[in-house]
Amino acid sequence: MSPKIPNHPSRLDKSERLSLESWKIFQIMAEFVQGYETLASIEPAVTIFGSARFAPDHPHYLMTVEIARLLSDGGFAVVSGGGPGIMEAANKGAKEGGAPSVGLNITLPHEQHDNPYQDISLHFQHFFARKVMFVKYASAYVVMPGGFGTLDEMAEILTLVQTGKSRRIPIILVGTAFWSGLLDWFRQTLLPEGTIGADDLDLMTVCDEPQTVVNTIFDFYRNRNLGATAEEQKKLLDL
């Protein structure tokens, strides 16, 4: 006798679920509209990612403050996820500089609370809407040490650039000691298996010093526009 799928009376019936999902579309639309209208004026900007779990006295936190301050003094708005740890450090450093400090906050059951160093603060319920905002206005990505969320964001921008869905921007991994194991796996496993190409490894740059991070970004744009071209702006509409 074949097993039967159990019935769970506590589940929403189909009509209730469809009704809730239909209304959810308007919430998603509102997040995109608010994001577009609020962030359209912040370019050029650099997005910084990293763990929410580093305390203010941790070396990664302190380095992030310095990177963000240098970027802000250099004219870049700094965008973070708005929470604690590396996100807080990014906003704190930006606040010490001369450009806007931007936080794209999200409601989570653990870890996330708004840090107090945000000039511009947006709140999201949906990761995918928030991810679009991270990418759309970024002239560079700075990836500090972090966990699953940081790896997710790093893989997201690598995929978008690799597939041509986003424009080419500097993707800088900070901390050779932290990232070397992952990069070795890329070279020794993904590349021989053919799941990535040799050129894909060139999408990332590894840096260890705050000033080197900033110099790498300015060197990348030495002979090209900081902002997206008209063609690139059209591409970004399809994110």
Salt bridges, closest charged atoms under 4 A:
GLU21 OE2 - ARG17 NE 3.99
GLU31 OE1 - HIS126 ND1 3.19
GLU66 OE2 - ARG69 NH2 2.80
ASP73 OD2 - ARG69 NH1 3.11
GLU111 OE2 - ARG53 NE 2.59
ASP114 OD2 - HIS123 NE2 2.49
ASP119 OD1 - LYS95 NZ 2.50
ASP152 OD2 - LYS131 NZ 2.76
GLU156 OE1 - LYS131 NZ 3.46
ASP184 OD1 - ARG187 NH1 3.17
ASP219 OD1 - ARG222 NH2 2.40
